[in-house]
């Protein structure tokens, strides 16, 4: 299992592969989402379940 590893993924690719990205995040991987080659968001595991606000 890879933990705290960040990988860049384009917004279009993240949209197509969202289910797989969530699976990877559950395993500890983080992703930087890019748009036109620039980072715009990060998808990473939540610290603790139930602590995030809606």
KAVENQUI-V217421 format. One record per residue. N is the residue number from 1. PHI is phi in radians with two decimals (* if undefined). OMEGA is omega as a letter, one per 30 degrees, with the letter a starting at -180 (999 if undefined). Layout:
N | PHI | OMEGA
N | PHI | OMEGA
This chain:
1 | * | l
2 | -1.69 | a
3 | -2.07 | l
4 | 1.05 | l
5 | -1.68 | l
6 | -1.82 | l
7 | -2.29 | l
8 | -1.39 | l
9 | -2.49 | l
10 | -1.22 | l
11 | -1.04 | l
12 | -1.12 | l
13 | -1.18 | l
14 | -1.06 | l
15 | -1.10 | a
16 | -1.20 | a
17 | -1.96 | a
18 | -0.99 | l
19 | -1.04 | l
20 | -1.17 | l
21 | -1.08 | l
22 | -1.08 | l
23 | -1.04 | l
24 | -1.09 | l
25 | -1.10 | l
26 | -1.06 | l
27 | -1.52 | l
28 | 1.89 | a
29 | -1.44 | l
30 | -2.05 | l
31 | -2.22 | l
32 | -1.77 | l
33 | -1.60 | a
34 | -1.99 | l
35 | -2.30 | a
36 | 0.95 | l
37 | 1.42 | a
38 | -1.96 | l
39 | -1.14 | l
40 | -2.23 | a
41 | -2.77 | l
42 | -2.26 | l
43 | -1.94 | a
44 | -2.54 | a
45 | -1.07 | l
46 | -1.22 | a
47 | -1.06 | l
48 | -2.45 | l
49 | -1.02 | l
50 | 1.47 | a
51 | -1.73 | a
52 | -1.57 | l
53 | -1.50 | l
54 | -1.43 | 999
